Amino acid sequence: MMRSLFSGVSGLQNHQVRMDVIGNNISNVNTTGFKKGRVNFQDLISQNFQGAARPNERVGGVNPQQVGLGMLIASIDTIFTQGSLQTTGVKTDVSIQGEGFFILREGDNNLYTRAGAFGLDENGTLVNPANGMRVQGWSAQTEGAMTFINASDTPGDLVIPVGEKDEARATGFVFAASNLDKRTPVIPPGAGPQEIAAGTHSVTKEIYDAFGGTHQLRIDYTRIDGAPNQWLATVTVNANTDDPIQPTLSLGGIDSPDNTYVVEFDNFGRLVQASNAAGGLDTEGNVTIDATFLVPDTSIPVDPTTGLAQAPATQTITIDIGAAGGMDESTTQFSSASTNKLVRQDGYPLGYLEDFRIDQSGVITGIFSNGTNRALGQLALASFINPGGLEKNGENNYVVSINSGNPMIDPPGAAGKGKVIAGTLEMSNVDLAEQFTDMIITQRGFQANSRTIQTADQLLQEVLTLKR
């Protein structure tokens, strides 16, 4: 009878633990990124009354006789199933759809979390605003005009410097692919302003110098008399100002003596080549013309070492008029209205970081006031061979244990990691219906074990009354 008492006690104690876990689950039903717990039971050691016997020629085998001595907790598991995503619209809120954990740093310690309610501190560092832990990732690196993210490097703090300046960039490339109307009239000798305007197609584009100053690049196309598929192109800078600039043009490294070049087409309207009077020629690949001009400046810089005036600054721009034989992005000659539809350049003025976005691969892209976009960094995610082996550290965080395995760190979407969704938060994966059902089962289990103790007590009472 004493065995049943202690079996009932073990049942009471362990059902209390299960109720504690259920209570914790329910209390965190609205906790961002919370993962529910689950209690598994197993039976305790059994006392042998009689061992098993194998069969022989006289009798068959005999099974063992055992009495169980109660139950205990086999495990308390953390269930890492996906939680629902709640839209918040906050650009620093991110959730993980799939496997992985955000990495937070506190001093020299790394912690891991599924809760992505982040924000910026006064230094622009991406942090968990509840505790100041810094979100880890890879900051973008810039070499010359190229920006890249080295995701094989050790993750560090992510800084989003809102208001940071983006230095001006001088235009070095202009793409100008027009259609030149084959019906355009040839300008006759002694033509008046109206005839000149009717026979000229102008392509203009705003370009920038190294200081972010703006200039107007203009290409004037006119048909060449006696050559039905050839056009004369004249390049000027700031043509509509009081001080227009005639740049020095070159094709294939040979300067144009008259600062012009000839564009030639075949009978099907496709670009063949560009040439100049000095023998410069470009017929292969993308046809390009180099235009070099002095940058207008009222002051001549002085060399701080010698104290002598430096040479005035010059700027070289490669004008790409498209691929020879090309169609979609190439200068063409068809009997259709002349256009300058495809015109772009790579310069921009001084700008300031005004906004940023986080995409599904965790890349943080800065949006600047000068119209440029540039990668600022990328979030890092960690995964584990046995995420159930992580230890809860409070504040929605986990730490590595000896049975979780070491973190495997990669960008979102790589090596089995999930993707990140900005403007959303992952909600708790606690199912209230499931928890209330488990609560009923646990309560009934507790009641049944208490009845076991009561019944055993009544049996002991009967023993005590045998002497009467």
C-alpha positions in Angstrom: 0.0 0.0 0.0 2.9 2.4 0.6 4.0 2.0 -3.0 0.6 3.3 -4.3 1.0 6.3 -1.9 4.3 7.3 -3.4 3.1 6.6 -6.9 0.2 9.0 -6.3 2.6 11.6 -4.9 4.9 11.4 -8.0 1.8 11.8 -10.2 0.8 14.9 -8.2 4.2 16.5 -8.3 4.8 16.0 -12.0 1.3 17.0 -13.1 2.0 20.2 -11.1 5.0 20.8 -13.3 3.0 20.1 -16.4 0.4 22.7 -15.2 3.3 25.2 -14.6 4.4 24.8 -18.3 0.8 25.1 -19.5 0.4 28.3 -17.4 3.6 29.7 -18.8 2.4 29.0 -22.4 -0.9 30.7 -21.8 0.7 33.7 -20.1 2.8 34.2 -23.3 0.1 33.7 -25.8 0.7 37.3 -27.1 4.5 37.4 -26.6 6.3 38.1 -29.8 8.4 35.2 -31.1 7.5 33.0 -28.1 7.8 29.2 -28.6 5.6 27.0 -26.5 6.8 24.3 -24.1 5.6 20.7 -23.8 6.0 18.2 -21.0 6.5 14.5 -21.7 6.0 11.8 -18.9 7.6 8.4 -18.5 7.1 5.7 -15.9 9.5 5.3 -13.0 11.5 2.2 -12.1 9.4 -1.0 -11.5 9.9 -3.4 -8.6 10.3 -7.1 -9.6 8.1 -9.6 -7.7 9.1 -12.5 -9.9 11.5 -12.7 -12.8 10.8 -14.2 -16.2 11.4 -17.9 -16.9 12.1 -19.5 -20.3 10.0 -22.5 -21.4 11.4 -26.1 -21.1 10.3 -29.6 -22.0 7.9 -29.8 -19.1 6.2 -26.3 -18.9 6.0 -23.1 -20.9 7.6 -19.8 -20.1 6.6 -17.4 -17.3 6.4 -13.7 -17.6 7.9 -11.4 -15.1 5.8 -9.8 -12.3 6.5 -6.1 -11.7 4.9 -3.3 -9.8 5.6 0.3 -11.0 6.7 2.8 -8.5 5.3 6.0 -10.1 6.2 8.4 -12.9 8.5 11.2 -13.7 9.1 13.9 -16.3 10.9 12.6 -19.4 11.5 16.0 -21.0 10.3 19.6 -21.2 10.6 20.4 -24.9 10.5 23.8 -26.7 8.4 23.5 -29.8 9.9 25.7 -32.6 6.9 25.6 -35.0 6.3 28.6 -37.1 4.1 31.4 -35.5 1.7 33.5 -37.5 3.0 36.8 -38.9 1.3 40.0 -37.8 1.6 43.1 -40.0 2.8 46.2 -38.1 4.0 48.5 -40.9 7.1 49.4 -38.9 10.1 49.2 -41.2 12.4 48.0 -38.4 10.1 45.1 -37.4 11.3 41.9 -39.1 10.1 38.3 -38.8 11.6 35.0 -40.0 9.5 32.8 -42.2 11.3 29.5 -41.9 14.3 28.3 -39.9 16.8 30.5 -38.1 17.3 33.0 -35.3 18.3 36.7 -35.2 21.7 37.3 -33.4 21.9 39.8 -30.6 25.1 40.9 -28.9 25.3 42.0 -25.3 29.0 42.8 -24.5 30.9 39.8 -25.6 28.0 37.4 -25.5 25.8 36.4 -28.4 22.1 35.6 -27.8 19.5 34.3 -30.3 15.9 35.2 -30.7 12.9 34.9 -33.0 11.5 38.2 -31.8 12.3 40.9 -34.4 10.8 44.1 -32.8 13.9 46.2 -33.5 14.6 49.9 -33.6 17.4 52.4 -33.9 19.3 54.1 -31.0 20.8 57.6 -31.1 23.9 56.4 -33.0 21.8 54.7 -35.7 22.6 51.2 -34.4 19.9 48.6 -35.0 19.0 47.3 -31.5 16.3 45.6 -29.5 14.9 48.7 -27.8 13.6 46.7 -24.9 17.1 45.9 -23.6 19.6 47.6 -25.9 21.1 44.4 -27.3 22.6 45.1 -30.8 21.4 43.2 -33.8 24.3 41.5 -35.7 24.9 41.4 -39.4 27.4 42.5 -42.1 27.9 46.1 -42.9 28.4 47.1 -46.6 31.9 47.9 -47.8 32.7 50.4 -50.5 35.7 50.2 -52.9 35.7 52.9 -55.4 32.2 53.0 -57.1 31.4 49.4 -56.0 29.5 48.5 -52.8 29.4 44.9 -51.6 28.6 42.8 -48.6 31.0 40.2 -47.4 28.7 37.6 -45.7 31.7 35.3 -45.0 33.1 37.8 -42.6 32.4 37.8 -38.8 29.0 39.6 -38.1 29.1 42.9 -36.3 26.8 45.7 -35.3 24.5 47.2 -38.0 24.5 50.9 -38.3 21.9 52.8 -40.3 23.2 56.4 -40.4 20.0 58.3 -41.1 21.0 61.8 -42.4 24.4 60.7 -43.6 25.8 62.4 -46.6 26.2 60.6 -49.9 29.0 62.4 -51.8 28.5 63.6 -55.3 29.6 61.5 -58.2 30.8 62.9 -61.5 29.1 61.5 -64.6 31.4 59.1 -66.4 28.9 57.4 -68.6 25.9 58.5 -70.7 23.7 56.1 -72.6 21.9 57.9 -75.5 20.0 55.6 -77.9 17.6 57.6 -80.0 15.6 56.9 -83.1 16.6 59.4 -85.8 13.6 59.9 -88.2 14.7 59.0 -91.7 12.2 61.5 -93.0 14.1 64.4 -91.4 15.0 67.0 -94.1 18.5 67.9 -95.0 19.5 71.4 -93.9 20.2 73.3 -97.1 23.0 75.9 -97.4 21.9 79.3 -96.1 19.0 77.8 -94.2 17.1 80.0 -91.8 16.3 79.2 -88.1 13.1 77.4 -89.0 14.8 75.1 -91.5 17.7 74.4 -89.1 15.2 73.5 -86.3 13.2 71.2 -88.6 16.4 69.4 -89.7 18.0 69.0 -86.3 17.2 66.4 -83.6 18.6 67.2 -80.2 19.1 64.8 -77.3 19.8 66.4 -73.9 20.7 65.0 -70.5 21.7 66.6 -67.2 25.1 65.5 -66.0 27.1 66.2 -62.9 30.7 67.2 -62.1 32.7 65.9 -59.1 31.2 68.7 -56.9 27.7 67.7 -57.8 27.3 70.7 -60.0 24.8 70.3 -62.9 25.6 70.7 -66.6 23.6 70.1 -69.7 25.0 67.6 -72.2 23.5 68.1 -75.7 23.9 66.0 -78.9 22.6 67.6 -82.1 21.9 65.2 -85.0 21.6 66.5 -88.6 21.4 64.5 -91.8 24.4 64.6 -94.2 23.5 65.7 -97.7 24.2 63.0 -100.3 24.6 60.2 -97.7 21.1 59.0 -96.9 22.1 56.7 -94.0 24.6 59.1 -92.3 24.1 61.7 -89.6 26.4 64.3 -88.2 26.5 64.5 -84.4 27.7 67.6 -82.6 28.3 67.5 -78.8 28.1 70.5 -76.6 28.0 71.1 -72.9 25.9 74.0 -71.4 24.8 75.0 -74.9 21.9 77.1 -73.6 24.1 79.3 -71.4 26.3 82.3 -72.1 29.4 80.1 -72.0 28.8 76.9 -74.0 31.6 74.3 -74.0 32.7 72.4 -77.1 34.2 69.2 -75.6 37.1 67.3 -77.2 35.7 64.1 -78.9 37.6 61.0 -79.7 36.8 57.6 -81.3 39.1 54.7 -80.9 41.6 57.0 -79.2 41.7 59.5 -82.2 40.5 63.0 -81.6 37.9 64.6 -83.8 39.4 67.8 -85.2 36.0 69.5 -85.5 34.4 68.1 -82.3 31.9 66.1 -84.3 31.3 62.5 -85.4 29.4 60.7 -88.0 26.8 58.0 -87.2 26.1 55.5 -90.0 23.2 53.1 -90.4 22.5 50.2 -92.8 19.5 50.0 -95.1 17.5 48.3 -92.4 17.8 51.2 -89.9 20.4 49.5 -87.7 23.5 51.1 -86.3 26.7 50.3 -88.2 29.5 52.5 -86.9 30.6 55.9 -85.7 33.6 57.7 -87.2 35.3 61.1 -87.4 37.3 63.0 -90.0 40.6 62.0 -88.5 40.1 58.3 -89.0 38.7 57.4 -85.6 36.3 54.5 -85.9 34.2 52.3 -83.7 32.3 49.4 -85.3 32.3 46.6 -82.8 30.3 46.0 -79.7 28.8 49.1 -78.1 29.7 52.1 -80.2 31.2 54.8 -77.8 32.5 58.3 -78.0 34.7 59.9 -75.4 33.9 63.5 -74.7 36.4 65.5 -72.5 35.6 69.1 -71.4 36.8 71.6 -68.8 34.7 71.8 -65.7 33.5 75.5 -65.3 34.8 77.0 -62.1 35.4 80.5 -61.1 38.4 79.7 -58.9 41.6 77.8 -60.0 42.7 75.4 -57.2 46.2 75.9 -55.7 48.5 73.0 -55.0 49.1 73.1 -51.2 52.6 71.7 -51.6 54.0 74.0 -54.3 51.7 77.0 -53.9 51.3 77.0 -57.7 48.0 77.1 -59.5 46.9 73.6 -60.6 45.6 72.9 -64.1 41.8 73.4 -64.5 39.8 70.3 -63.8 38.6 68.3 -66.8 35.9 65.6 -67.0 35.7 62.7 -69.5 32.4 61.1 -70.3 31.9 58.0 -72.4 28.8 58.4 -74.7 27.3 55.1 -75.6 25.0 55.2 -78.6 24.2 51.5 -78.5 25.4 48.2 -80.0 26.2 47.9 -83.6 23.4 46.0 -85.3 21.3 46.3 -82.2 17.6 47.3 -81.9 16.1 47.6 -78.5 18.8 49.7 -76.8 20.6 51.2 -79.7 20.5 54.3 -81.9 18.3 53.5 -84.9 17.1 55.2 -88.1 13.5 54.5 -89.0 10.7 56.5 -90.6 9.2 57.3 -87.2 9.3 60.3 -84.9 12.8 61.0 -83.5 13.1 60.2 -79.8 15.5 60.3 -76.9 13.5 57.7 -74.9 16.5 55.7 -73.7 18.8 58.2 -72.1 20.6 57.6 -68.7 23.7 58.6 -66.9 25.6 57.5 -63.8 26.3 60.8 -62.0 24.4 62.4 -59.1 24.7 65.4 -56.7 25.2 65.4 -53.0 22.5 63.6 -51.1 21.4 62.6 -47.6 20.1 59.2 -46.3 16.4 59.8 -45.9 14.9 56.3 -45.6 15.8 52.6 -45.7 14.2 49.3 -46.5 14.9 45.6 -45.6 14.2 43.0 -48.2 13.6 39.3 -47.9 17.3 38.4 -48.0 17.9 40.8 -45.1 19.7 43.4 -47.1 19.2 46.9 -45.7 19.0 49.4 -48.6 19.5 53.1 -48.0 17.4 55.6 -50.0 19.1 58.9 -50.5 17.7 62.3 -51.4 19.7 62.5 -54.6 17.7 59.5 -56.0 20.4 56.9 -55.4 19.9 53.6 -53.5 22.8 51.8 -51.8 23.1 48.7 -49.7 24.0 49.5 -46.1 24.2 46.0 -44.6 22.6 42.7 -44.2 21.0 40.8 -41.3 22.7 37.6 -40.2 20.7 34.5 -39.1 21.9 31.6 -37.0 20.6 28.0 -37.1 21.4 25.0 -34.9 21.5 21.2 -35.5 19.4 20.8 -32.3 17.5 24.0 -31.6 15.6 22.2 -28.9 18.9 22.1 -27.0 19.0 25.9 -26.6 18.5 27.3 -23.2 16.0 30.0 -22.6 17.6 33.1 -21.2 14.6 35.4 -20.7 13.6 38.4 -22.7 12.7 36.1 -25.7 16.3 35.1 -26.0 18.2 31.8 -26.1 21.8 30.9 -25.4 23.9 28.0 -26.7 24.1 24.9 -24.6 26.3 21.8 -24.8 23.6 19.9 -26.7 22.4 22.6 -29.1 25.5 22.6 -31.3 27.4 25.6 -32.4 25.6 28.3 -34.4 25.8 28.1 -38.2 25.6 31.7 -39.4 24.5 32.7 -42.9 22.4 35.4 -44.7 18.6 34.8 -44.8 17.6 32.3 -47.5 21.0 30.6 -47.5 21.9 27.1 -46.2 18.3 26.3 -45.1 17.7 29.7 -43.4 14.3 31.3 -43.7 13.6 34.6 -45.4 12.9 37.7 -43.4 9.7 39.8 -43.8 10.0 43.4 -42.9 7.1 45.3 -41.4 5.8 42.1 -39.6 6.4 40.3 -36.3 6.1 36.6 -35.6 3.5 35.9 -33.0 3.5 33.2 -30.3 2.9 29.7 -31.5 0.7 28.9 -28.5 -2.7 27.5 -29.5 -5.2 28.3 -26.7 -7.6 25.5 -27.6 -4.7 23.0 -27.4 -3.6 24.5 -24.0 -7.0 24.5 -22.5 -7.5 20.8 -23.6 -4.1 20.0 -22.0 -5.2 21.9 -18.9 -8.3 19.7 -18.5 -6.3 16.5 -19.1 -3.7 17.7 -16.5 -6.4 18.6 -14.0 -8.0 15.2 -14.4 -4.7 13.5 -14.0 -4.0 15.5 -10.8 -7.4 14.6 -9.4 -6.9 10.9 -10.2 -3.6 10.8 -8.5 -5.1 12.5 -5.5 -7.8 9.8 -5.4 -5.1 7.2 -5.4 -3.6 8.7 -2.3 -7.0 8.9 -0.6 -7.8 5.3 -1.4 -4.4 4.1 -0.2 -5.0 6.1 3.0 -8.4 4.4 3.5 -6.7 1.0 3.1 -4.2 2.0 5.8 -7.0 3.1 8.0 -8.6 -0.4 7.6 -5.3 -1.9 8.7 -5.2 0.3 11.7 -8.7 -0.8 12.8 -7.9 -4.6 12.6 -7.1 -4.7 16.3 -10.6 -3.6 17.4 
